[in-house]
Amino acid sequence: MEPKAFRKSPRERLNDMVARLREDIVTGKLLPGQFLPSEKALAEQFDLSNQSVRKGLDILVGEGFLEKIPRVGNKVILSRNDDTTTVKFGFHSSVISEASLLKLIALFQEENPHIRVQAVPLTSSSFHYIGNYFSGGILDAVMMNYTDFRECMENGGENLLESLPRNPDMYPFLSDAFSSNEQLLVLPFIFSPLLLAYNRAHFTEKGVTEPDSSWTWHDLIRAAERLAVPNERVGFHFDFYSPNRWPLLALQTDARFERGPDGALRLCGTPMMEALRNCRDIKRELSHLSDGVATGESERMLAKGKASMIVTSFFYLNYLQNKPIPFDIAPVPHFGTPRSLLLSIGLAVNRRSTNKEPALRLLEFLTSQTAQTFIRQHTYSLPSLRPAAEWVGEEKMYRPSRFSLFRETIPGFRFFTDLGIDSAELTRLNRELKLYWAGLESESAVCAQIEAWSRDSAE
């Protein structure tokens, strides 16, 4: 049984019910005209009182998702106006919590009752998958992260994306990243550098000084050894093999993948091979790191007191919402030159869509001051609109004391492409290097294999 300290409060269970029903309606699992289970059944399902269930249903009625019919039940609706346009919007399911996405869609529909947003969860982020949806007219707009966008550009998908106006209030490094041939093709939505999150109580308990921007990886290793408690917690947890994590260490060395005259990667005897060897050595010194980590696992370990420090992102800090731990954040450790891997999520419109105007209106709302400030106030994710990201006011949730540190670390932000590779090469390198870092492949063998497949791809 989960410890009492980590059980959800009635308010959290009510929020879960509202979010679950809203998601099922927006994504089409519950269709217009269907009736919800009885209030009694919902109370049992979500461990709530009948009164709390009624409060939650009233929220969805107010948002225009439900109609209460006396003595009959709660019927699903999506608009009070029969003359509606449907915008099909593909999204990454993780962003439901990372940006309160469904709540934002509900706010948009309140302001635009003639537009219905059908949210379509994307089960794959592959460009071919998204490209087929765009080419076939299945999606009018889509959410894309930076890796999706680079894959799109690499595979000739530029003509599928509508050119968009730049917003001068967006952080320029985000707009630049989503541009091609001086055209903005994806509107920046939310972003995050990698960062270090830690349990302040553990540091106090062990008399360890809290991390700051001067910390190197060796400082972290020494602190992790002191913070660890056998059979109780680890000092540090890191999803090392993730393509959104390991490039951090390589970027911090300022090395780049070199190429031969044929465009193929050169690795043997290069500074990049030395950087990858450093990654292996760091992993060996942190021998407790898991070889396969589920999404959000590091954050759950921190929340339950099973890890003292983790490498995470502002996105994944949302796993810590409403958790009773005194956590704070710091810049990621480095090898002497501060660097952090930058993650970014944006929004694009299908150039061939027959509903282009309402799709553009949806994107305009999601990147507006209203929506972006909502993200800042209700989540840990960083909105791409500078005035929203740097908003200061009365907080609506627990906020770590160093939350605004991202502003001071912007000069050190780097994308994976700063390593001199494309998205396809990142995916292939991720597979090959796992064996090397796990000690299952020698350095000479992994060099030869990477250079061989890169030559084959270049021909």
C-alpha positions in Angstrom: 0.0 0.0 0.0 1.2 3.5 -0.8 2.4 5.4 2.3 -0.2 7.8 3.7 2.0 10.8 2.9 1.8 10.1 -0.8 -1.9 9.3 -1.1 -3.8 11.8 -3.1 -6.0 14.4 -1.4 -9.7 14.8 -2.2 -8.9 17.9 -4.2 -6.3 15.9 -6.3 -8.8 13.1 -6.8 -11.4 15.6 -8.0 -8.9 17.2 -10.4 -8.1 13.8 -11.7 -11.8 13.0 -12.4 -12.3 16.4 -14.2 -9.1 15.9 -16.2 -9.9 12.3 -17.2 -13.4 13.1 -18.3 -12.3 16.2 -20.2 -9.6 14.2 -22.0 -12.0 11.4 -22.9 -14.4 14.0 -24.4 -11.8 16.0 -26.3 -10.1 12.9 -27.7 -13.3 11.3 -28.8 -13.5 8.4 -26.3 -16.8 9.9 -25.1 -18.8 11.1 -28.0 -21.5 13.8 -28.2 -24.8 12.4 -27.2 -23.4 9.8 -24.8 -24.3 9.9 -21.1 -21.7 9.7 -18.4 -21.9 6.9 -15.7 -24.1 7.9 -12.8 -22.7 10.2 -10.1 -22.6 7.2 -7.7 -20.5 5.2 -10.1 -18.1 8.1 -10.7 -17.9 8.6 -6.9 -16.8 5.0 -6.5 -14.4 5.1 -9.5 -12.6 8.2 -8.3 -13.0 7.6 -4.5 -15.0 10.8 -4.1 -18.2 11.9 -2.3 -21.3 12.5 -4.4 -21.1 16.2 -3.6 -17.5 16.4 -4.9 -18.5 14.6 -8.1 -21.3 17.1 -8.7 -18.8 19.9 -8.3 -16.5 18.4 -10.9 -19.4 17.8 -13.3 -20.4 21.5 -12.8 -16.9 22.5 -14.0 -17.3 20.5 -17.2 -20.8 21.9 -17.7 -19.4 25.4 -17.4 -16.6 24.6 -19.9 -19.3 23.5 -22.4 -18.4 19.7 -22.4 -21.5 18.5 -20.6 -25.2 19.2 -20.4 -27.1 18.4 -17.2 -30.5 16.9 -17.9 -32.6 16.7 -14.7 -33.6 13.2 -13.6 -31.8 11.8 -16.7 -28.0 12.4 -16.4 -25.0 14.2 -17.8 -24.8 14.2 -21.6 -21.6 14.9 -23.6 -21.7 17.9 -25.8 -18.9 19.8 -27.6 -20.5 23.0 -28.7 -23.8 24.9 -28.2 -23.6 26.1 -31.8 -24.6 23.8 -34.6 -22.6 25.9 -37.1 -19.2 24.7 -36.0 -15.8 24.0 -37.7 -13.8 21.1 -36.4 -10.0 21.5 -36.1 -8.1 18.2 -35.8 -5.1 18.8 -33.5 -2.4 16.2 -33.0 -0.7 16.3 -29.7 1.8 14.5 -27.4 -0.1 13.0 -24.5 2.5 14.0 -22.0 1.7 17.7 -22.7 -1.7 17.3 -21.0 0.1 17.7 -17.7 3.1 19.6 -18.9 1.1 22.5 -20.2 -2.5 21.9 -18.9 -3.3 21.5 -22.6 -6.9 20.3 -22.4 -7.8 23.1 -20.0 -6.3 25.5 -22.5 -8.4 23.9 -25.3 -11.5 24.4 -23.1 -10.7 28.1 -22.6 -10.2 28.4 -26.4 -13.6 26.9 -27.1 -15.3 29.2 -24.6 -13.9 32.1 -26.6 -14.6 30.5 -30.0 -17.8 28.5 -29.7 -18.0 28.1 -33.4 -14.7 26.1 -33.5 -14.5 22.6 -32.1 -11.0 21.2 -31.3 -10.7 17.5 -31.8 -7.5 16.5 -29.9 -5.9 13.5 -31.5 -3.2 11.8 -29.3 -0.1 10.9 -31.4 1.2 7.4 -30.7 4.4 8.1 -32.6 6.4 11.2 -33.1 7.9 9.9 -36.4 7.9 12.4 -39.2 6.5 9.7 -41.6 3.6 9.3 -39.2 2.9 13.0 -38.9 3.6 13.5 -42.6 1.0 10.9 -43.6 -1.6 12.6 -41.4 -0.9 16.0 -43.0 -0.8 14.7 -46.5 -4.0 12.8 -46.0 -5.8 15.7 -44.5 -6.3 13.9 -41.2 -4.7 16.7 -39.1 -5.1 20.4 -39.4 -2.5 21.3 -36.8 0.1 19.3 -34.8 2.4 19.6 -31.9 6.1 18.9 -32.7 9.2 18.8 -30.6 12.5 20.0 -32.0 13.6 16.4 -33.0 10.3 16.0 -34.9 10.9 19.2 -36.7 14.5 18.3 -37.7 13.3 14.9 -39.0 10.6 16.7 -41.0 13.2 19.0 -42.6 15.6 16.1 -43.3 12.8 14.2 -45.1 11.5 17.0 -47.4 8.5 17.9 -45.3 9.0 21.6 -45.4 6.3 22.0 -47.9 3.8 20.5 -45.5 4.1 23.2 -42.9 2.4 26.6 -43.1 4.7 29.6 -42.8 3.9 31.5 -39.6 4.6 35.1 -38.4 7.3 35.6 -35.9 6.3 37.0 -32.5 9.0 39.4 -31.3 8.0 38.5 -27.7 9.0 34.9 -28.2 12.6 34.0 -27.1 14.5 34.4 -30.5 16.6 31.2 -29.9 13.4 29.2 -30.0 12.0 30.8 -33.1 15.3 30.5 -34.9 15.4 26.7 -34.1 12.0 26.2 -35.7 12.8 28.1 -38.9 14.0 27.0 -42.3 15.1 29.3 -45.2 14.2 32.3 -43.1 10.6 31.0 -42.6 9.1 30.2 -39.2 7.4 26.9 -39.7 6.6 25.9 -36.0 5.4 28.3 -33.3 7.4 27.8 -30.1 5.0 26.7 -27.3 7.0 25.5 -24.3 10.7 24.8 -23.6 13.1 23.5 -21.1 16.8 23.1 -20.5 17.9 20.1 -18.5 18.5 20.8 -14.9 19.3 19.2 -11.5 16.4 18.7 -9.0 17.2 17.7 -5.5 15.7 17.0 -2.1 16.8 19.8 0.3 16.0 17.8 3.4 18.5 15.1 2.4 21.3 17.7 2.0 20.5 19.2 5.4 20.4 15.7 7.0 23.8 14.8 5.6 25.4 18.2 6.0 26.1 18.5 2.3 26.2 22.0 0.7 23.4 22.4 -1.9 24.5 22.4 -5.6 25.2 25.6 -7.5 26.4 26.6 -11.0 30.1 25.8 -10.1 29.3 22.1 -9.6 31.2 19.7 -11.9 30.2 16.0 -12.4 32.9 15.0 -10.0 31.3 17.3 -7.4 28.0 15.6 -8.0 29.6 12.1 -7.7 31.2 13.0 -4.3 27.9 14.4 -3.0 25.9 11.5 -4.3 28.1 9.1 -2.3 27.5 11.1 0.9 23.7 11.4 0.3 23.1 7.7 -0.5 21.6 5.5 2.3 22.0 1.7 1.6 18.7 -0.1 1.1 16.8 3.2 1.4 17.8 5.7 -1.3 20.3 6.5 -4.0 22.2 9.8 -4.0 21.6 10.4 -7.8 19.4 9.0 -10.5 19.7 9.7 -14.2 18.0 8.3 -17.3 21.4 8.1 -19.0 20.4 6.2 -22.2 17.6 8.6 -23.2 18.3 10.6 -26.4 17.0 13.6 -24.5 19.7 13.1 -21.7 23.0 11.7 -22.8 23.8 14.4 -25.5 24.1 16.7 -22.5 27.4 15.3 -21.5 28.8 15.4 -25.0 27.7 19.0 -25.5 29.5 20.0 -22.4 32.8 19.1 -23.9 32.3 21.4 -26.9 33.2 18.4 -29.2 31.4 17.9 -32.5 31.1 14.8 -34.7 33.6 15.1 -37.6 32.9 14.1 -41.1 35.0 12.8 -44.0 35.0 14.1 -47.6 32.0 11.8 -48.3 30.0 13.3 -45.5 30.2 10.2 -43.4 30.9 10.4 -39.6 34.5 10.1 -38.4 34.8 8.9 -34.8 38.0 7.0 -34.2 40.7 9.1 -32.6 38.5 12.3 -32.6 37.7 14.6 -29.7 34.1 13.3 -29.9 35.3 9.8 -29.2 37.1 11.1 -26.1 33.8 12.9 -25.1 31.9 9.6 -25.4 34.6 7.8 -23.4 34.0 10.5 -20.7 30.3 9.6 -20.8 31.2 5.9 -20.2 33.5 6.8 -17.3 30.8 8.9 -15.6 28.3 6.1 -16.0 30.8 3.7 -14.4 31.3 6.0 -11.4 27.5 6.1 -11.0 27.1 2.4 -11.2 23.6 2.4 -9.7 22.2 4.1 -12.8 19.5 2.0 -14.4 20.0 0.8 -17.9 16.3 1.2 -18.7 14.2 3.9 -17.0 10.5 4.4 -17.5 9.3 7.9 -18.3 9.0 9.9 -15.1 10.8 7.3 -13.0 13.5 9.6 -11.8 10.9 12.1 -10.7 8.8 9.5 -8.9 11.9 8.4 -7.0 12.7 11.9 -6.0 9.0 12.4 -4.9 9.1 9.3 -2.7 12.5 10.1 -1.1 14.2 7.3 -3.0 16.7 9.6 -4.8 18.4 12.7 -3.5 19.2 14.3 -6.9 18.0 13.7 -10.5 18.7 15.2 -13.9 15.3 16.3 -15.2 13.5 19.1 -17.2 11.0 21.8 -16.3 8.5 19.6 -18.2 9.1 16.6 -16.0 9.0 18.7 -12.8 5.2 18.5 -13.3 5.4 14.9 -11.9 6.3 16.6 -8.6 3.2 18.7 -8.5 1.4 18.4 -5.1 4.1 16.1 -3.7 5.1 16.7 -0.1 8.9 17.1 -0.6 11.1 20.2 -0.1 12.7 20.1 -3.6 14.7 22.8 -5.3 16.6 23.0 -8.6 20.1 24.0 -9.8 22.0 24.1 -13.1 23.2 20.7 -14.3 26.8 19.8 -13.4 29.5 20.3 -16.1 33.1 19.5 -17.0 34.2 23.1 -16.6 32.1 25.0 -19.2 28.4 25.3 -18.2 26.2 23.9 -20.9 22.6 22.4 -20.9 20.7 20.4 -23.5 17.6 22.4 -24.6 14.3 20.7 -25.3 11.5 22.6 -27.1 7.9 21.9 -28.2 6.1 23.9 -30.9 2.9 24.0 -32.9 2.5 23.7 -36.7 -0.3 24.1 -39.2 -0.9 21.8 -42.1 -0.3 23.9 -45.2 -2.9 21.8 -47.1 -5.6 22.0 -44.5 -9.1 23.1 -45.5 -9.5 24.5 -42.0 -6.4 26.6 -42.0 -7.9 29.8 -40.6 -9.4 28.2 -37.4 -6.3 26.1 -37.0 -4.2 29.3 -37.1 -6.6 30.9 -34.6 -6.0 27.9 -32.2 -2.2 28.4 -32.4 -2.6 32.1 -31.9 -4.5 31.5 -28.7 -2.1 28.8 -27.4 0.8 31.2 -27.8 -1.1 34.3 -26.5 -0.3 36.1 -23.4 -3.4 34.6 -21.7 -2.6 31.0 -22.5 1.2 31.3 -21.9 0.7 33.0 -18.6 -1.8 30.2 -17.6 1.0 27.7 -18.3 3.5 29.7 -16.2 1.0 29.9 -13.2 -0.4 26.4 -13.3 2.6 24.2 -14.3 6.4 24.0 -14.0 6.9 24.2 -17.8 8.4 27.3 -19.3 6.2 29.1 -21.8 7.9 30.4 -24.9 6.5 33.9 -24.6 9.2 35.9 -22.7 6.7 38.1 -20.7 4.9 34.9 -19.5 8.0 32.9 -18.7 9.4 35.8 -16.7 6.0 36.7 -15.0 6.3 37.6 -11.3 3.3 37.6 -9.0 1.4 35.6 -6.4 2.1 31.9 -7.0 -0.8 29.4 -7.3 1.3 26.3 -6.5 4.6 25.4 -4.8 7.5 27.0 -6.7 11.2 26.1 -6.0 13.1 29.1 -4.9 15.5 28.9 -7.9 12.8 28.5 -10.5 13.9 31.5 -12.5 17.5 30.3 -12.8 16.8 29.4 -16.5 17.1 33.2 -17.3 20.8 33.2 -16.2 21.7 30.0 -18.0 20.3 30.9 -21.5 23.8 31.5 -23.0 24.7 27.8 -22.3 21.6 26.3 -24.0 22.4 23.9 -26.9 20.3 21.7 -29.1 21.4 18.1 -30.0 22.2 19.4 -33.5 25.0 21.4 -32.1 26.8 18.1 -31.9 26.9 18.1 -35.7 24.4 15.3 -36.3 20.8 15.1 -37.6 17.8 13.4 -36.0 18.3 10.1 -37.9 21.9 9.9 -36.7 20.9 10.7 -33.1 18.5 7.7 -33.2 21.1 5.3 -34.6 23.9 6.6 -32.3 21.6 6.1 -29.3 21.2 2.4 -30.2 24.9 1.8 -30.9 26.3 3.7 -27.9 24.2 1.9 -25.4 26.2 -1.3 -26.0 29.5 0.6 -25.6 28.4 2.3 -22.4 27.1 -0.9 -21.0 30.5 -2.5 -21.5 29.2 -4.9 -24.2 31.1 -3.4 -27.1 34.8 -2.3 -27.3 35.7 1.2 -28.3 37.3 0.1 -31.6 34.3 -2.0 -32.5 31.7 0.8 -31.8 33.9 3.2 -33.8 34.0 0.9 -36.8 30.3 0.1 -36.7 29.2 3.8 -36.5 31.6 4.8 -39.3 30.4 1.9 -41.4 26.7 2.6 -41.2 27.3 6.3 -41.7 29.3 5.6 -44.9 26.4 3.4 -46.1 23.9 6.1 -45.4 26.1 8.7 -47.2 26.3 6.7 -50.4 
